[in-house]
Amino acid sequence: MKRESRRQRLVAEINITPFTDVILVLLVIFMIATPLISQTSLKIRLPEAKSGQPLEAPKKTQVYVLIMKDGSTYIDKDQVTKRELRSKIDAIHRNNADMSVVIHSDSQTPFKDVVSVLDVLNELGVNRLSIGTISEKDINK
């Protein structure tokens, strides 16, 4: 009688299915949470205006300039100095002359800080300018 010797192979494969599931769940969580974090990162209290009008549909190039009450300036949630403000707005304006700028200034911001931003925009030839306010309707809600 012949004796057959069978060697059993050791299975050394790694099952990556659970790992892939965890990575995909984390990706979905970060995709949902990231916009929420950036939207709430800068708190600004807009001044009140009786005649405030809602902004028309966003243009292709619409830049938001935020001026905080401590005088710091932001372009679309990125803090910039006055020199960086000038260079970034100039670069965007060169690529799209039809751009519009929306200034959101805290109600406690010194007027000289707002004027300095307006001065930069005027020197660069930005013609489409809006100033963000909150209407009385929104206050009473």
C-alpha positions as CSV (number, residue, x, y, z in Angstrom):
1,M,0.0,0.0,0.0
2,K,1.3,3.3,-1.0
3,R,1.3,6.1,1.4
4,E,0.4,9.4,0.0
5,S,1.9,12.3,1.7
6,R,0.0,15.5,1.3
7,R,1.4,18.7,2.4
8,Q,-1.0,21.3,3.4
9,R,-0.2,24.7,2.2
10,L,-0.2,27.5,4.6
11,V,-2.6,30.2,3.5
12,A,-0.8,33.5,4.0
13,E,-3.2,35.9,2.2
14,I,-4.6,39.0,4.0
15,N,-8.3,39.6,3.7
16,I,-8.5,43.4,3.0
17,T,-12.3,43.6,2.7
18,P,-12.8,44.8,6.3
19,F,-10.0,47.3,5.9
20,T,-11.5,48.6,2.7
21,D,-14.9,49.0,4.4
22,V,-13.4,51.0,7.3
23,I,-11.5,53.3,4.9
24,L,-14.7,53.9,2.8
25,V,-16.7,54.8,6.0
26,L,-14.0,57.2,7.1
27,L,-13.9,58.8,3.7
28,V,-17.6,59.4,3.7
29,I,-17.5,60.8,7.3
30,F,-14.7,63.2,6.3
31,M,-16.5,64.2,3.1
32,I,-19.6,65.2,5.1
33,A,-17.8,66.8,8.1
34,T,-15.3,68.9,6.2
35,P,-17.7,71.5,4.7
36,L,-19.4,71.8,8.1
37,I,-16.2,72.6,9.8
38,S,-15.1,75.2,7.3
39,Q,-18.6,76.9,7.3
40,T,-18.6,77.4,11.1
41,S,-14.9,78.3,11.5
42,L,-15.4,82.1,11.1
43,K,-18.1,83.8,13.2
44,I,-19.1,87.2,12.0
45,R,-21.9,89.4,13.0
46,L,-23.1,91.3,10.0
47,P,-24.5,94.8,10.4
48,E,-28.3,95.4,10.0
49,A,-29.9,97.1,7.0
50,K,-33.5,97.8,6.2
51,S,-33.0,98.0,2.5
52,G,-30.8,94.9,2.2
53,Q,-31.4,92.8,-1.0
54,P,-30.6,89.1,-1.4
55,L,-27.6,88.5,-3.6
56,E,-28.4,87.4,-7.1
57,A,-27.3,83.9,-8.2
58,P,-23.5,83.5,-7.6
59,K,-21.3,84.5,-10.6
60,K,-18.7,82.2,-12.0
61,T,-16.1,84.1,-10.0
62,Q,-17.4,85.5,-6.7
63,V,-14.8,86.2,-4.0
64,Y,-15.8,86.7,-0.4
65,V,-13.6,89.1,1.7
66,L,-14.2,88.8,5.4
67,I,-13.0,91.6,7.8
68,M,-13.1,90.6,11.4
69,K,-13.5,93.0,14.3
70,D,-9.8,92.6,15.2
71,G,-8.9,93.9,11.7
72,S,-7.8,90.5,10.3
73,T,-8.8,89.9,6.7
74,Y,-9.8,86.6,5.0
75,I,-10.4,85.6,1.4
76,D,-12.7,82.7,1.2
77,K,-11.8,81.5,4.7
78,D,-8.0,81.9,4.2
79,Q,-6.4,84.6,6.3
80,V,-4.4,87.1,4.3
81,T,-2.3,90.2,4.9
82,K,-3.0,93.5,3.0
83,R,-0.2,92.7,0.6
84,E,-1.5,89.1,0.0
85,L,-5.1,90.5,-0.4
86,R,-3.9,92.8,-3.2
87,S,-1.9,90.1,-5.0
88,K,-4.6,87.4,-4.8
89,I,-7.5,89.8,-5.9
90,D,-5.2,91.1,-8.7
91,A,-4.5,87.5,-9.9
92,I,-8.2,86.6,-9.9
93,H,-9.2,89.9,-11.5
94,R,-6.6,89.5,-14.3
95,N,-8.1,86.0,-15.2
96,N,-11.7,87.2,-14.9
97,A,-12.5,90.9,-15.3
98,D,-16.2,90.2,-14.6
99,M,-15.5,88.9,-11.1
100,S,-17.6,90.2,-8.1
101,V,-16.4,90.7,-4.6
102,V,-18.7,90.4,-1.5
103,I,-17.4,92.1,1.6
104,H,-18.6,90.6,4.9
105,S,-17.5,92.9,7.7
106,D,-18.3,92.4,11.4
107,S,-20.6,95.1,12.8
108,Q,-17.8,95.9,15.4
109,T,-15.1,96.3,12.7
110,P,-13.4,99.8,12.7
111,F,-14.4,101.6,9.6
112,K,-10.7,102.3,8.7
113,D,-10.3,98.5,8.1
114,V,-13.2,98.4,5.7
115,V,-12.0,101.5,3.9
116,S,-8.5,100.0,3.5
117,V,-10.0,96.9,1.8
118,L,-12.3,99.1,-0.4
119,D,-9.2,101.1,-1.3
120,V,-7.3,98.0,-2.5
121,L,-10.3,96.9,-4.5
122,N,-10.7,100.3,-6.1
123,E,-7.0,100.5,-7.1
124,L,-7.3,97.1,-8.8
125,G,-10.4,98.2,-10.7
126,V,-12.9,95.8,-9.2
127,N,-16.3,97.2,-10.3
128,R,-18.7,94.6,-9.0
129,L,-18.9,95.0,-5.2
130,S,-21.5,94.0,-2.6
131,I,-21.5,94.5,1.1
132,G,-23.0,91.7,3.2
133,T,-25.7,92.7,5.7
134,I,-28.5,91.0,7.6
135,S,-32.0,92.2,7.0
136,E,-34.6,93.0,9.7
137,K,-36.7,90.0,8.5
138,D,-33.8,87.6,9.4
139,I,-33.3,89.3,12.8
140,N,-37.0,88.9,13.8
141,K,-37.0,85.1,12.9
